Amino acid sequence: MSSNTFVKQIRNYLELSKLKIMIPVSLTGFTGFFIFDPHLSFRIIMVSAGIFSLAISASVLNQIQETELDYRMKRTHNRPLPAQLIRIPQAFIFFFLMLTAGTVLLYSYGNLKSALIGLFTIIWYNGIYTYSKRITAFAVVPGAITGALPPLIGWVAAGGGLWDKPVILLEFLFFMGQIPHFWLLVLKYGEEYEKAGMPSLTRIMSRSQIKRLTFTWVVTSVIAALFLCYFGIIQNVLIVGILLIASVFMIWKFSGLLRTTADTGSLKLYSVLLYSYYLLVLILLISDRIFI
């Protein structure tokens, strides 16, 4: 294999891994761990790496399961599997490697409970959510549970309990945040889902109704973030102030979704804004623990 071919194949596997999504997922796990044990250590890095590996394994398996569907959609037909840049057997090997690595890391540097939650997350995502998308346009609601579990994995790996108030609030925040992100994708790619034979919210609701639904979920997500202050998870006055300002800004910006005809460019801007808000919340959570 030539060096150019090798580099291209590495790029294909990186694309298959969806690093832009998996790195934030591992950061939510890092945050869950750090809130319980606010010390930068080799252990927290290994637990985060375990969450990262399991997230990649779930993504790879999902793409294996949806290769035919991805091929039928313009947005996804150039992905490594539908474009046959990586063969299905190779993808399965990569999946098992990431699954094994993630489980071993969580068990070794966390505990059995965190490893089991990690495996449950994959079962839920690939066994429940992936197939429910073919049945109902509202599959994202139960599917959003998978976005809430990485912080719990980190928290439990650090020694926290399953029902501790801080992690429940954090889970609720990231559960809520998964859903408006998907509604924005529906606004942008709803017709593609329909053409591919998938249930789409665009068949049930008008675009204006989907916009109002998205705005409602964004407001609820912001309220979930503010709960972190109300219940004392975030305590530093300066950090509370920053979160309040960012939250008001979020609601103000997303209110524009109701007033204008959102084109592809503006929808992408709303997605970036939502992503940035949640990244800011993670940074503020970590900063609050540092300055306590």
Long-range contacts (C-beta under 8 A, 24 or more apart in sequence): 9-85, 9-86, 12-80, 12-85, 12-86, 13-80, 13-86, 13-94, 15-79, 15-80, 16-59, 16-60, 16-63, 16-79, 16-80, 16-81, 16-86, 16-91, 16-94, 17-56, 17-59, 17-60, 18-56, 18-59, 21-55, 21-59, 22-52, 22-55, 22-56, 22-59, 23-52, 24-275, 24-278, 24-279, 25-51, 25-52, 25-55, 25-147, 25-150, 26-51, 26-52, 26-55, 26-150, 27-279, 27-282, 28-147, 28-150, 28-151, 28-154, 28-170, 28-174, 28-282, 29-150, 29-151, 29-153, 29-154, 29-157, 30-154, 30-286, 31-151, 31-154, 31-170, 31-282, 31-285, 31-286, 32-150, 32-151, 32-152, 32-153, 32-154, 32-155, 32-158, 32-160, 32-167, 32-170, 33-154, 33-155, 33-157, 33-158, 34-154, 34-158, 34-285, 34-286, 34-289, 35-155, 35-166, 35-167, 35-170, 35-233, 35-285, 35-289, 36-154, 36-155, 36-158, 36-159, 36-160, 36-166, 36-167, 37-158, 37-159, 38-289, 38-290, 38-292, 42-109, 43-109, 44-154, 44-158, 46-105, 46-108, 46-109, 47-105, 47-106, 47-109, 47-110, 47-114, 47-153, 47-154, 47-157, 47-158, 48-154, 49-105, 50-101, 50-102, 50-103, 50-104, 50-105, 50-106, 50-109, 50-110, 50-115, 50-118, 50-157, 51-102, 51-106, 51-118, 51-150, 51-153, 51-154, 52-102, 53-98, 53-99, 53-101, 53-102, 53-105, 54-98, 54-99, 54-102, 54-103, 54-106, 54-118, 54-119, 54-121, 54-122, 55-102, 55-150, 56-98, 56-102, 57-95, 57-96, 57-98, 57-99, 57-102, 57-122, 58-121, 58-122, 58-125, 58-126, 58-146, 60-91, 60-94, 60-95, 60-98, 61-95, 61-122, 61-126, 62-125, 62-126, 62-130, 63-91, 64-88, 64-91, 64-92, 64-95, 65-126, 65-130, 66-130, 69-196, 69-198, 72-195, 72-196, 72-197, 73-189, 73-192, 73-193, 73-195, 73-196, 74-192, 75-189, 75-192, 106-153, 106-157, 109-157, 110-153, 110-156, 110-157, 110-158, 111-156, 111-157, 111-159, 113-156, 113-162, 114-153, 114-154, 114-156, 114-157, 117-149, 117-152, 117-153, 117-156, 118-149, 118-153, 120-149, 121-146, 121-149, 121-150, 121-153, 124-149, 133-198, 133-199, 134-198, 134-199, 135-199, 136-199, 137-199, 137-200, 137-201, 137-203, 137-204, 138-201, 139-199, 140-178, 140-179, 140-182, 140-183, 141-179, 143-178, 144-175, 144-176, 144-178, 144-179, 144-182, 145-175, 146-178, 147-174, 147-175, 147-177, 147-178, 148-172, 148-174, 148-175, 148-178, 150-174, 165-231, 165-233, 166-233, 169-224, 169-227, 169-228, 169-231, 169-233, 170-228, 170-233, 170-285, 172-224, 172-227, 173-221, 173-224, 173-225, 173-227, 173-228, 173-281, 174-278, 176-217, 176-220, 176-221, 176-224, 177-221, 177-224, 177-274, 177-278, 179-217, 179-221, 180-214, 180-217, 180-218, 180-221, 180-274, 181-271, 181-274, 181-275, 183-210, 183-213, 183-214, 183-217, 184-214, 184-267, 184-270, 184-271, 184-274, 185-271, 186-210, 187-211, 187-214, 187-262, 187-267, 188-264, 188-267, 188-268, 211-257, 211-258, 211-262, 212-258, 214-254, 214-257, 215-254, 215-255, 215-257, 215-258, 218-250, 218-251, 218-254, 218-274, 219-251, 219-254, 222-247, 222-250, 222-251, 222-277, 225-277, 225-281, 228-281, 228-285, 233-285, 233-288, 234-284, 234-285, 234-288, 235-288, 235-292, 236-287, 236-288, 236-291, 236-292, 239-284, 239-287, 239-288, 239-291, 242-280, 242-284, 243-280, 243-281, 243-284, 246-277, 246-280, 250-274, 250-277
